[in-house]
């Protein structure tokens, strides 16, 4: 079968898979809705927590760069999250002038609440036949191996755009 026909034959299946991903996201959203509704962080504080959780340990300067803000603004946000018990600050043993920032156990637990309980998903997956689990894993491996490099490229491009905007003093909304 030529590749065009193969692609057309795959279109209905792809549509069904995309629909299932949306349904899965919806169900996950329902499972985490109360955690999101009870979240008592500002958007900048939440973004900071996500940056810190993305890197196991980070510096104020690195966090500021990731957020596109100055170090004093990042430091202020870090202070608020330290007070909330979601972030820990420690001296860098190799350079005491640097502060090392990492998520506290409470910060990690908050992310777990917001992203959905893994134990629940584990228990649901245990109800599926091993053959179906193997097929699911194979499909998810294929998706992740395709998405990971694309996402890394996208993140690099967005970081480059953000750096250029900060250097030029534009926000990207100007015409």
Secondary structure, DSSP 8 states (H G I E B T S, - for coil): --HHHHHHHHHHHHHHHHHHHHHHHHHHHHHHHHHHHT----HHHHHHHHHHHHSSSEEHHHHHHHHTS-HHHHHHHHHHHHHTTSEEEEEETTEEEEEEEEE-HHHHHHHHHHH--HHHHHHHHTTS-HHHHHHHHHHHHHHHHHHHHHHHHHHHHHHHHHHHHHHHT--S---
